[in-house]
Every structure is written in structure tokens, then in C-alpha cells.
Amino acid sequence: MAITAPTKTSDLSGFITPEEAAPIFERAARTSVVQQLVQRVPLGPSGVKIPVVTSRPSAGWVGEGEQKPASAGSITPKTITPQKLASIFVVSAEVVRLNPAQFVTTMQNSFAETFAVAFDRAALHDEGPNGATGGGPFSTYLDQATKTQEIGSTSQANGGTYGDLVAGLGKVQSDSDAGGRRYRLTGWAFDDVLEAGFLSSTDTNGRPLWIDTPPTASTVARNGTVVGRPAFMGEGVGSINQTDVVGYGGDWSQAAWGAVGGISYRISTEAPVTINGAMVSLFENNLVAVLAEAEYGFLVNDADAFVKFTNTNNTPVTSS
């Protein structure tokens, strides 16, 4: 057969359609522990400025004919800057040709989970996708919190793990923002290393410590309630390098995240790709590369609104 035209990327445009790409991003949001607890803000390619209240006007009682008090409030802008998260997978042209639909479906689920876990590791620990400390792209992250609470430090007679969580709650609510409003613990994030212990623990009245809330079967992050607050448990909450950090509690309104669009894809049969440490020509080796990328932003307004839960000695989670 004579060559009538060179093979172009556009010839493979049906491999991943826009309709398939959209739900991938939604699935990533559901499997990220951080994204489920933190408010999402609109994020443009150049970022977004968020006004933060640093002081509030005050009011005073005024008698008849007396001068009314005057006061002022102030706000300070903080910027969320988008950072790119990307991954490339390479397959032979035969794989694309023989079974593209099944392969794409598998990659969709894999990319969604991979992106979610990478986002959580960066937002919580400043870890890169390979687990390197300091490899995260965000200038603020949850491990900058200075408050800590050890799981296993409260005796069973004084409440066990339930007592540990209440102690952590108290540390959050003992602080206030720059405008003078006291923080409230609005939710929890735990690593799934605690799952078995939580499910077997009770509060001081004998009620289960962890209460499931549906749905849980289709998500990487298990959702429930702990001490009456929303709780999420999943992979990537605990640090790879700081193995003692196993969870967080805090006022999650003091953090925000955003994304520029969804996960986007580009397909190439011509660009060189690094494989096993060497540059490989896709065209020469009859390969197809798919690049998936997304742009995320994350900001912690005040790390004092959070407490880190540690389990330094791997103390078993206990009931009261």
C-alpha cells in the first residue's frame, strides 16, 4: 500500500475523547482525602488571590447622645499558584490497535488514583511523587503545623484513643485566627494504617469511634464520622519518610485548593521519550506515548488551625 500521508497525532484523537477525560478528574477529587475536606476555589492559569481577614471591625454600646465608636477592619491577599502534575505511559502501536478501550479504562482508573495520592502527599507532607521530602510544589502544606498529639498517649482508663482525639480537638480550638475568631475542628484525615484499630475502638460510652457514612465501596478514601465530625481515611495521609505522622485534625476552612480544568491528555507517535534512562524514538520503535497532566494549587492560610496525629511507637489504637 502506497503512503498517502504521514501518521499524525490527530489520527489517534479518538483514542481518548473529551467525554472520557472529564470523569477522570471527578474521580481524582473523590479519591483524594485532602480535596474532600478542603474547600475548592476557581483557579486560573496564572493563579488566584484570596482575601484573608486579618482584623474585624468592633462594636460598642452607645448611650443616648453619646459618640458612636469607630473601628476598622483589614484584609490581606494570599495567592494560590497552579503547579503541574504529569505522567507519561508508553505502549506499542499493537496494544493501541488491538484493545484500546479496555486499556484506556484501566489507565483512567490508574491515573486518577495516582494523581490523587500525589496531590495528598504534596499538600500534607511536601513530598514529591517519589516520596522525596521537599519535593512538593506548594509553598504551604499541613506538616508545617506545630501542634501534635500522640495516638496511644491517653490511658484506657482516661479514654484511650477517644481521649487522644479529644485532646487534639482541644489543641485546635484553643487557638484563633488573625481576626480573633476561634478555630473549630471541622474534620479529620487519617492514614488507612489506623483503619483496623479505629474500627475496633469505642468512645467513653461504648459507641464505635469510627462510624461509616456511605458511599465507601467506590472510593480509595474511606469516609465516615469521628467525634461527630467528617472523617476520611486513605492512602497517602501518612508520610513515607516521617512514619510517625498518621493523621490530621483541624479547621479545614483555613485551607483551599483549585485546579485549572481537568486532567488533559496528549498523544504522540513521534516525540522521543526517556525509557530506562535513555532517549527512545517513538517513531522508530513503533510506539505510542500518552501524556496525562493537570495543574493543581493548594494553600494553607494558617497551620495553627491544624494538629498532627503521630504514632511514634506504633502504639495500638485502644478503646476507653
C-alpha contacts under 8 A as a table, 3 or more apart, distances in Angstrom:
res1	aa1	res2	aa2	distance
3	I	6	P	7.32
7	T	11	D	6.63
8	K	11	D	5.44
8	K	12	L	7.51
8	K	269	T	7.52
9	T	12	L	5.55
9	T	13	S	6.68
9	T	267	I	6.12
9	T	268	S	5.63
9	T	269	T	6.80
10	S	13	S	4.97
11	D	14	G	7.68
12	L	15	F	5.54
12	L	267	I	7.38
13	S	16	I	6.54
13	S	17	T	7.05
13	S	267	I	7.74
14	G	17	T	5.63
15	F	100	P	6.93
15	F	101	A	7.83
15	F	104	V	7.84
16	I	20	E	6.33
16	I	21	A	7.05
16	I	104	V	7.34
16	I	265	Y	7.69
17	T	20	E	5.32
17	T	21	A	6.54
18	P	21	A	5.07
18	P	22	A	6.37
19	E	22	A	5.71
19	E	23	P	7.53
20	E	23	P	6.31
20	E	24	I	7.09
21	A	24	I	5.37
21	A	25	F	7.15
21	A	262	G	7.63
21	A	263	I	6.53
21	A	264	S	6.86
21	A	265	Y	7.83
22	A	25	F	5.81
22	A	26	E	6.98
22	A	262	G	6.57
22	A	263	I	7.41
23	P	26	E	4.93
23	P	27	R	6.07
24	I	27	R	5.11
24	I	28	A	6.29
24	I	108	Q	6.17
24	I	109	N	7.38
24	I	111	F	7.97
24	I	112	A	5.88
24	I	262	G	7.89
24	I	263	I	6.92
25	F	28	A	5.00
25	F	29	A	6.38
25	F	112	A	6.79
25	F	262	G	5.28
25	F	263	I	5.70
26	E	29	A	5.17
26	E	30	R	6.49
27	R	30	R	5.18
27	R	31	T	6.37
27	R	112	A	6.13
28	A	31	T	5.29
28	A	32	S	6.25
28	A	112	A	4.57
28	A	113	E	6.11
28	A	115	F	6.73
28	A	116	A	5.28
29	A	32	S	5.46
29	A	35	Q	5.90
29	A	36	Q	6.91
29	A	116	A	6.97
30	R	33	V	7.73
30	R	35	Q	7.51
30	R	36	Q	6.60
30	R	219	T	6.53
30	R	220	V	7.93
30	R	221	A	7.60
31	T	112	A	7.86
31	T	113	E	6.56
31	T	116	A	6.13
31	T	219	T	5.46
31	T	220	V	4.98
31	T	221	A	5.34
32	S	35	Q	5.34
32	S	36	Q	6.44
32	S	113	E	7.94
32	S	116	A	4.74
32	S	117	V	6.42
32	S	119	F	7.49
32	S	120	D	6.45
32	S	220	V	7.71
32	S	221	A	6.70
33	V	36	Q	5.44
33	V	37	L	6.71
33	V	120	D	6.84
33	V	189	A	6.69
33	V	221	A	6.00
33	V	232	F	5.99
33	V	233	M	6.95
33	V	234	G	6.58
33	V	237	V	7.54
34	V	37	L	5.35
34	V	38	V	5.98
34	V	120	D	5.95
34	V	123	A	7.51
34	V	189	A	7.53
35	Q	38	V	5.32
35	Q	39	Q	7.40
35	Q	40	R	7.54
35	Q	257	W	7.14
36	Q	39	Q	7.86
37	L	187	G	6.88
37	L	252	W	6.33
38	V	252	W	5.47
38	V	253	S	6.56
38	V	255	A	5.98
38	V	256	A	5.58
38	V	257	W	6.74
39	Q	252	W	7.59
39	Q	253	S	6.59
39	Q	255	A	7.02
39	Q	256	A	5.15
39	Q	257	W	6.48
40	R	256	A	5.73
40	R	257	W	4.96
40	R	258	G	5.35
41	V	256	A	6.62
41	V	257	W	6.10
41	V	258	G	5.17
42	P	48	V	7.57
42	P	258	G	5.93
42	P	259	A	7.27
42	P	260	V	7.95
43	L	47	G	5.65
43	L	48	V	5.74
43	L	80	I	7.84
43	L	82	P	7.46
43	L	258	G	5.26
43	L	259	A	5.67
43	L	260	V	5.57
43	L	297	G	7.58
44	G	47	G	5.10
44	G	48	V	6.47
44	G	82	P	7.85
44	G	259	A	7.88
44	G	260	V	5.76
45	P	82	P	6.72
45	P	260	V	6.22
46	S	81	T	6.67
46	S	82	P	7.09
47	G	79	T	6.79
47	G	80	I	5.43
47	G	81	T	4.37
47	G	82	P	5.73
47	G	297	G	7.82
48	V	79	T	5.59
48	V	80	I	5.41
48	V	81	T	6.80
49	K	77	P	5.80
49	K	78	K	5.39
49	K	79	T	4.33
49	K	80	I	6.43
50	I	77	P	5.34
50	I	78	K	5.19
50	I	79	T	6.12
50	I	80	I	7.68
51	P	75	I	5.99
51	P	76	T	5.61
51	P	77	P	4.34
51	P	78	K	6.37
52	V	75	I	5.22
52	V	76	T	5.11
52	V	77	P	5.82
52	V	78	K	6.95
53	V	56	R	7.15
53	V	73	G	7.84
53	V	74	S	6.07
53	V	75	I	4.29
53	V	76	T	6.44
53	V	178	A	7.21
53	V	179	G	6.14
54	T	73	G	7.52
54	T	74	S	5.58
54	T	75	I	5.23
54	T	76	T	6.61
54	T	177	D	7.83
54	T	178	A	4.81
54	T	179	G	4.86
55	S	72	A	7.80
55	S	73	G	4.96
55	S	74	S	5.17
55	S	75	I	7.00
55	S	178	A	6.26
55	S	179	G	4.15
55	S	180	G	7.32
56	R	72	A	6.75
56	R	73	G	4.31
56	R	74	S	6.65
56	R	179	G	5.65
56	R	180	G	7.95
57	P	71	S	5.25
57	P	72	A	4.91
57	P	73	G	4.82
58	S	70	A	7.97
58	S	71	S	5.90
58	S	72	A	7.60
59	A	69	P	6.95
59	A	70	A	7.92
59	A	71	S	7.65
60	G	68	K	7.66
60	G	69	P	6.35
62	V	66	E	6.10
62	V	67	Q	7.08
62	V	68	K	6.08
62	V	69	P	7.95
63	G	66	E	5.37
79	T	299	L	7.93
80	I	257	W	7.86
80	I	297	G	5.69
80	I	298	F	6.20
80	I	299	L	6.05
81	T	297	G	5.54
81	T	298	F	7.66
82	P	258	G	7.79
82	P	259	A	7.15
82	P	260	V	7.29
82	P	295	E	5.51
82	P	296	Y	5.02
82	P	297	G	4.36
82	P	298	F	7.87
83	Q	137	P	6.45
83	Q	138	F	7.73
83	Q	295	E	5.15
83	Q	296	Y	5.32
83	Q	297	G	5.99
84	K	293	E	6.84
84	K	294	A	5.73
84	K	295	E	4.32
84	K	296	Y	6.44
85	L	115	F	7.45
85	L	293	E	5.49
85	L	294	A	5.35
85	L	295	E	6.05
85	L	296	Y	7.41
86	A	291	L	7.16
86	A	292	A	5.62
86	A	293	E	4.07
86	A	294	A	6.48
87	S	291	L	5.88
87	S	292	A	5.39
87	S	293	E	6.39
88	I	289	A	6.66
88	I	290	V	5.63
88	I	291	L	4.45
88	I	292	A	6.26
89	F	289	A	5.76
89	F	290	V	5.54
89	F	291	L	6.74
90	V	287	L	6.75
90	V	288	V	5.68
90	V	289	A	4.34
90	V	290	V	6.41
91	V	95	V	6.46
91	V	96	V	7.32
91	V	287	L	5.74
91	V	288	V	5.41
91	V	289	A	6.48
92	S	95	V	5.43
92	S	96	V	6.81
92	S	286	N	6.23
92	S	287	L	4.37
92	S	288	V	5.83
93	A	96	V	5.13
93	A	97	R	6.14
93	A	286	N	5.90
93	A	287	L	5.27
93	A	288	V	5.79
94	E	97	R	5.01
94	E	98	L	5.90
95	V	98	L	5.32
95	V	99	N	6.00
95	V	100	P	6.77
96	V	99	N	5.95
96	V	100	P	4.74
96	V	103	F	7.91
96	V	288	V	7.80
97	R	100	P	6.19
99	N	102	Q	5.99
99	N	103	F	6.38
100	P	103	F	5.19
100	P	104	V	5.98
101	A	104	V	5.23
101	A	105	T	6.25
102	Q	105	T	5.21
102	Q	106	T	6.39
103	F	106	T	5.21
103	F	107	M	6.26
104	V	107	M	5.03
104	V	108	Q	6.04
105	T	108	Q	5.10
105	T	109	N	6.59
106	T	109	N	5.48
106	T	110	S	6.26
107	M	110	S	4.88
107	M	111	F	5.87
108	Q	111	F	5.34
108	Q	112	A	6.13
109	N	112	A	5.25
109	N	113	E	6.36
110	S	113	E	5.42
110	S	114	T	6.04
111	F	114	T	4.96
111	F	115	F	5.91
111	F	292	A	7.91
112	A	115	F	5.40
112	A	116	A	6.19
113	E	116	A	5.11
113	E	117	V	6.18
113	E	220	V	7.61
114	T	117	V	5.38
114	T	118	A	6.13
115	F	118	A	5.12
115	F	119	F	6.08
116	A	119	F	5.18
116	A	120	D	6.29
117	V	120	D	5.11
117	V	121	R	6.19
117	V	235	E	6.84
117	V	236	G	5.53
118	A	121	R	5.21
118	A	122	A	6.31
118	A	128	G	7.09
118	A	129	P	5.20
118	A	236	G	7.73
119	F	122	A	5.26
119	F	123	A	6.06
119	F	296	Y	7.98
120	D	123	A	5.09
120	D	124	L	5.80
120	D	125	H	7.98
120	D	236	G	6.14
120	D	237	V	6.71
121	R	124	L	5.35
121	R	125	H	5.46
121	R	126	D	6.49
121	R	127	E	5.38
121	R	128	G	7.06
121	R	129	P	7.45
121	R	131	G	7.73
121	R	136	G	7.80
121	R	236	G	5.70
121	R	237	V	6.83
121	R	239	S	7.28
122	A	125	H	5.49
122	A	126	D	4.30
122	A	127	E	4.80
122	A	128	G	6.13
122	A	129	P	7.86
122	A	135	G	7.73
122	A	136	G	4.70
122	A	137	P	6.89
122	A	138	F	6.98
122	A	141	Y	7.26
123	A	126	D	6.15
123	A	136	G	7.66
123	A	138	F	6.96
123	A	140	T	7.62
123	A	141	Y	4.94
123	A	142	L	6.45
123	A	298	F	6.68
124	L	127	E	7.94
124	L	141	Y	5.31
124	L	142	L	4.60
124	L	143	D	5.81
124	L	237	V	7.05
125	H	133	T	7.38
125	H	136	G	7.78
125	H	141	Y	6.40
125	H	142	L	6.50
125	H	143	D	5.34
125	H	239	S	6.41
126	D	133	T	6.12
126	D	134	G	5.29
126	D	135	G	6.12
126	D	136	G	4.28
126	D	137	P	7.22
126	D	138	F	7.02
126	D	141	Y	6.31
126	D	143	D	7.65
127	E	130	N	7.63
127	E	131	G	5.19
127	E	132	A	5.28
127	E	133	T	4.63
127	E	134	G	5.61
127	E	135	G	4.93
127	E	136	G	4.70
128	G	131	G	5.15
128	G	132	A	5.28
128	G	133	T	6.75
128	G	134	G	7.05
128	G	135	G	4.09
128	G	136	G	4.60
128	G	137	P	7.73
129	P	132	A	7.45
129	P	135	G	7.78
129	P	136	G	7.90
131	G	135	G	7.62
131	G	240	I	6.14
131	G	241	N	7.38
132	A	135	G	5.41
132	A	241	N	7.91
133	T	136	G	7.45
133	T	241	N	7.23
138	F	141	Y	6.76
138	F	297	G	7.38
138	F	298	F	6.42
138	F	299	L	7.43
139	S	299	L	7.64
140	T	144	Q	7.28
140	T	298	F	7.55
140	T	299	L	5.77
140	T	300	V	5.54
141	Y	144	Q	5.98
141	Y	298	F	7.90
141	Y	299	L	7.07
141	Y	300	V	6.05
141	Y	303	A	7.92
142	L	145	A	5.80
142	L	300	V	7.08
142	L	303	A	6.49
142	L	306	F	7.48
143	D	146	T	7.82
143	D	308	K	7.37
144	Q	303	A	6.02
145	A	148	T	7.93
145	A	303	A	4.57
145	A	304	D	5.82
145	A	305	A	7.82
145	A	306	F	6.02
145	A	307	V	6.33
145	A	308	K	6.88
146	T	303	A	7.42
146	T	304	D	6.89
146	T	307	V	7.22
146	T	308	K	7.76
147	K	171	K	7.12
147	K	304	D	7.17
147	K	306	F	6.98
147	K	307	V	4.79
147	K	308	K	6.19
148	T	168	G	7.46
148	T	307	V	5.31
148	T	308	K	4.61
148	T	309	F	5.73
148	T	310	T	6.94
149	Q	164	D	6.91
149	Q	165	L	7.98
149	Q	167	A	7.33
149	Q	168	G	5.72
149	Q	307	V	6.96
149	Q	308	K	6.21
149	Q	309	F	4.87
149	Q	310	T	6.12
150	E	153	S	5.60
150	E	164	D	6.97
150	E	309	F	5.68
150	E	310	T	4.72
150	E	311	N	5.65
150	E	312	T	7.26
151	I	154	T	7.66
151	I	161	T	6.29
151	I	164	D	5.88
151	I	165	L	7.90
151	I	309	F	6.46
151	I	310	T	5.87
151	I	311	N	5.21
151	I	315	T	7.09
151	I	317	V	7.06
152	G	155	S	7.31
152	G	160	G	6.74
152	G	161	T	6.15
152	G	164	D	7.00
152	G	311	N	7.13
152	G	315	T	5.41
152	G	316	P	6.69
152	G	317	V	6.32
152	G	318	T	7.31
153	S	160	G	7.73
153	S	164	D	6.76
154	T	158	N	6.27
154	T	159	G	6.58
154	T	160	G	5.05
154	T	161	T	6.72
154	T	163	G	6.00
154	T	164	D	5.80
155	S	158	N	5.28
155	S	159	G	6.45
155	S	160	G	5.08
155	S	320	S	7.89
156	Q	159	G	5.18
156	Q	160	G	4.13
156	Q	161	T	7.83
156	Q	318	T	6.83
156	Q	319	S	6.39
156	Q	320	S	4.68
157	A	160	G	6.96
157	A	320	S	6.20
158	N	163	G	6.58
158	N	320	S	6.73
159	G	162	Y	5.44
159	G	163	G	4.42
159	G	164	D	7.62
159	G	203	D	7.00
159	G	204	T	5.93
159	G	319	S	6.89
159	G	320	S	4.11
160	G	163	G	5.26
160	G	164	D	6.54
160	G	317	V	7.65
160	G	318	T	5.34
160	G	319	S	5.27
160	G	320	S	4.65
161	T	164	D	4.85
161	T	165	L	6.31
161	T	201	S	7.56
161	T	317	V	5.91
161	T	318	T	5.43
161	T	319	S	6.12
161	T	320	S	7.13
162	Y	165	L	5.22
162	Y	166	V	6.27
162	Y	202	T	7.20
162	Y	203	D	5.43
162	Y	204	T	7.31
162	Y	209	L	7.01
162	Y	319	S	7.03
162	Y	320	S	6.84
163	G	166	V	5.09
163	G	167	A	6.06
163	G	320	S	7.81
164	D	167	A	5.10
164	D	168	G	6.31
165	L	168	G	5.04
165	L	169	L	6.17
166	V	169	L	4.90
166	V	170	G	6.23
167	A	170	G	5.11
167	A	171	K	6.46
168	G	171	K	5.10
168	G	172	V	6.54
168	G	249	G	7.27
168	G	307	V	6.36
168	G	309	F	7.74
169	L	172	V	5.33
169	L	173	Q	6.30
169	L	185	L	6.21
169	L	249	G	7.18
169	L	250	G	7.60
169	L	307	V	7.99
170	G	173	Q	5.14
170	G	174	S	5.97
171	K	174	S	5.31
171	K	175	D	7.24
171	K	307	V	7.08
172	V	175	D	5.96
172	V	183	Y	6.40
172	V	184	R	6.86
172	V	185	L	6.40
172	V	249	G	7.84
172	V	250	G	6.16
172	V	251	D	7.62
172	V	304	D	7.33
172	V	305	A	5.72
172	V	306	F	5.90
172	V	307	V	6.33
173	Q	176	S	7.39
173	Q	182	R	6.28
173	Q	183	Y	5.08
173	Q	184	R	5.43
173	Q	185	L	6.73
173	Q	305	A	7.98
174	S	182	R	7.19
174	S	183	Y	7.46
175	D	182	R	5.86
175	D	183	Y	6.07
175	D	304	D	7.08
175	D	305	A	7.11
176	S	179	G	7.80
176	S	180	G	5.63
176	S	181	R	5.20
176	S	182	R	3.89
176	S	183	Y	5.22
176	S	305	A	7.68
177	D	180	G	5.32
177	D	181	R	5.48
177	D	182	R	6.34
177	D	183	Y	6.82
177	D	302	D	7.68
177	D	305	A	7.93
178	A	181	R	7.56
183	Y	251	D	6.08
183	Y	305	A	6.19
184	R	250	G	7.08
184	R	251	D	5.40
185	L	229	R	7.85
185	L	249	G	6.50
185	L	250	G	4.53
185	L	251	D	4.66
185	L	252	W	7.62
186	T	229	R	6.06
186	T	230	P	7.15
186	T	249	G	7.75
186	T	250	G	6.10
186	T	251	D	5.09
186	T	252	W	6.20
186	T	253	S	7.94
187	G	229	R	5.16
187	G	230	P	4.86
187	G	231	A	5.60
187	G	249	G	5.96
187	G	250	G	6.18
187	G	251	D	7.00
187	G	252	W	6.87
188	W	226	V	7.60
188	W	229	R	7.17
188	W	230	P	6.40
188	W	231	A	4.52
188	W	232	F	6.32
188	W	247	G	7.43
188	W	248	Y	5.75
188	W	249	G	4.47
188	W	250	G	6.83
189	A	231	A	5.82
189	A	232	F	5.03
189	A	233	M	5.86
189	A	237	V	6.98
189	A	247	G	5.39
189	A	248	Y	5.13
189	A	249	G	6.40
190	F	194	L	7.12
190	F	231	A	7.61
190	F	232	F	6.27
190	F	233	M	4.65
190	F	234	G	6.66
190	F	237	V	5.99
190	F	238	G	7.38
190	F	246	V	5.96
190	F	247	G	4.08
190	F	248	Y	6.38
191	D	194	L	6.14
191	D	195	E	7.68
191	D	233	M	5.38
191	D	234	G	5.18
191	D	235	E	5.88
191	D	236	G	6.69
191	D	237	V	4.66
191	D	238	G	5.15
191	D	246	V	5.37
191	D	247	G	5.90
192	D	195	E	4.99
192	D	233	M	5.35
192	D	234	G	4.86
192	D	235	E	6.00
192	D	237	V	7.88
193	V	196	A	7.49
193	V	246	V	7.60
194	L	197	G	5.41
194	L	198	F	6.02
194	L	246	V	7.60
194	L	317	V	7.46
195	E	198	F	5.24
195	E	199	L	6.13
195	E	233	M	7.49
196	A	199	L	5.30
196	A	200	S	6.42
197	G	200	S	5.33
197	G	201	S	6.27
197	G	316	P	6.93
197	G	317	V	4.86
197	G	318	T	6.97
198	F	201	S	5.15
198	F	209	L	6.35
198	F	210	W	5.91
198	F	317	V	6.64
199	L	208	P	7.14
199	L	209	L	7.02
199	L	210	W	5.87
200	S	208	P	7.45
200	S	209	L	7.96
200	S	318	T	7.88
200	S	319	S	7.55
201	S	208	P	6.03
201	S	209	L	5.50
201	S	210	W	7.61
201	S	317	V	7.14
201	S	318	T	5.78
201	S	319	S	4.46
201	S	320	S	7.75
202	T	205	N	7.45
202	T	206	G	5.12
202	T	207	R	5.02
202	T	208	P	4.27
202	T	209	L	4.52
202	T	210	W	7.87
202	T	319	S	5.00
202	T	320	S	6.49
203	D	206	G	5.33
203	D	207	R	5.43
203	D	208	P	6.38
203	D	209	L	5.50
203	D	319	S	6.59
203	D	320	S	6.01
204	T	207	R	7.46
204	T	319	S	7.94
204	T	320	S	5.44
206	G	320	S	7.79
208	P	211	I	6.42
209	L	226	V	6.01
209	L	227	V	7.13
210	W	224	G	6.58
210	W	225	T	5.98
210	W	226	V	5.29
211	I	224	G	5.27
211	I	225	T	5.22
211	I	226	V	6.66
212	D	216	T	7.96
212	D	222	R	7.99
212	D	223	N	6.28
212	D	224	G	4.08
212	D	225	T	6.51
213	T	216	T	7.36
213	T	223	N	5.95
213	T	224	G	4.55
213	T	225	T	7.05
214	P	223	N	7.31
214	P	224	G	7.71
215	P	218	S	7.12
215	P	219	T	7.79
215	P	223	N	7.58
216	T	219	T	5.64
216	T	221	A	7.50
216	T	222	R	5.42
216	T	223	N	6.29
219	T	222	R	6.61
220	V	234	G	6.20
220	V	235	E	7.47
221	A	232	F	5.99
221	A	233	M	5.25
221	A	234	G	4.34
221	A	235	E	7.26
222	R	232	F	5.51
222	R	233	M	4.96
222	R	234	G	6.18
223	N	230	P	7.43
223	N	231	A	5.73
223	N	232	F	4.47
223	N	233	M	6.38
224	G	230	P	6.00
224	G	231	A	5.13
224	G	232	F	6.33
225	T	228	G	5.68
225	T	229	R	5.19
225	T	230	P	4.53
225	T	231	A	4.96
226	V	229	R	5.35
226	V	230	P	6.56
226	V	231	A	6.07
233	M	237	V	7.71
234	G	237	V	6.40
235	E	238	G	7.37
236	G	239	S	6.85
237	V	246	V	6.60
237	V	247	G	6.32
238	G	242	Q	7.85
238	G	243	T	6.73
238	G	244	D	7.78
238	G	245	V	5.46
238	G	246	V	4.54
238	G	247	G	6.42
239	S	242	Q	5.08
239	S	243	T	5.51
239	S	244	D	7.64
239	S	245	V	6.03
239	S	246	V	7.31
240	I	243	T	5.92
242	Q	245	V	6.08
243	T	246	V	7.47
243	T	312	T	7.70
244	D	310	T	4.99
244	D	311	N	4.94
244	D	312	T	4.59
244	D	313	N	7.77
244	D	314	N	7.86
245	V	308	K	6.81
245	V	309	F	5.94
245	V	310	T	4.40
245	V	311	N	6.47
245	V	312	T	7.72
246	V	308	K	7.78
246	V	309	F	5.76
246	V	310	T	5.43
246	V	311	N	6.53
247	G	308	K	6.02
247	G	309	F	4.89
247	G	310	T	6.97
248	Y	306	F	6.86
248	Y	307	V	5.70
248	Y	308	K	4.69
248	Y	309	F	5.60
249	G	306	F	5.71
249	G	307	V	5.42
249	G	308	K	6.76
249	G	309	F	7.70
250	G	305	A	5.56
250	G	306	F	4.09
250	G	307	V	6.12
251	D	254	Q	5.93
251	D	305	A	5.46
251	D	306	F	6.38
252	W	255	A	5.57
252	W	305	A	7.85
253	S	256	A	7.27
254	Q	300	V	6.12
254	Q	301	N	5.26
254	Q	302	D	6.17
254	Q	305	A	6.85
255	A	298	F	7.50
255	A	299	L	5.52
255	A	300	V	4.34
255	A	301	N	5.68
255	A	302	D	7.75
256	A	298	F	5.82
256	A	299	L	5.36
256	A	300	V	6.70
257	W	296	Y	7.26
257	W	297	G	5.39
257	W	298	F	4.34
257	W	299	L	6.40
258	G	296	Y	5.75
258	G	297	G	5.11
258	G	298	F	6.62
259	A	262	G	6.93
259	A	294	A	7.47
259	A	295	E	5.59
259	A	296	Y	4.45
259	A	297	G	6.18
260	V	294	A	7.20
260	V	295	E	5.41
260	V	296	Y	6.60
261	G	294	A	7.62
261	G	295	E	7.71
262	G	294	A	6.16
262	G	295	E	7.91
263	I	292	A	6.49
263	I	293	E	5.56
263	I	294	A	4.75
264	S	292	A	5.68
264	S	293	E	5.50
264	S	294	A	6.31
265	Y	290	V	6.71
265	Y	291	L	5.46
265	Y	292	A	4.65
265	Y	293	E	6.62
266	R	290	V	5.77
266	R	291	L	5.12
266	R	292	A	6.77
267	I	288	V	7.12
267	I	289	A	5.75
267	I	290	V	4.62
267	I	291	L	6.35
268	S	271	A	6.15
268	S	282	L	7.93
268	S	288	V	5.95
268	S	289	A	5.34
268	S	290	V	6.63
269	T	282	L	5.43
269	T	283	F	5.58
269	T	286	N	7.47
269	T	287	L	6.13
269	T	288	V	4.85
269	T	289	A	6.43
270	E	281	S	6.80
270	E	282	L	5.17
270	E	283	F	4.74
271	A	281	S	6.54
271	A	282	L	6.09
271	A	283	F	7.50
272	P	279	M	6.01
272	P	280	V	5.29
272	P	281	S	4.50
272	P	282	L	5.80
273	V	279	M	5.43
273	V	280	V	5.34
273	V	281	S	6.68
273	V	282	L	7.14
273	V	289	A	7.96
274	T	277	G	5.84
274	T	278	A	5.14
274	T	279	M	4.34
274	T	280	V	5.99
275	I	278	A	5.41
275	I	279	M	6.27
275	I	280	V	6.39
280	V	285	N	7.82
281	S	284	E	5.33
281	S	285	N	6.29
282	L	285	N	5.32
282	L	286	N	5.82
282	L	287	L	4.71
282	L	288	V	6.39
282	L	289	A	7.51
283	F	286	N	5.27
283	F	287	L	6.43
284	E	287	L	7.90
300	V	303	A	6.39
302	D	305	A	5.85
303	A	306	F	5.72
304	D	307	V	7.55
311	N	314	N	5.22
311	N	315	T	6.37
312	T	315	T	7.55
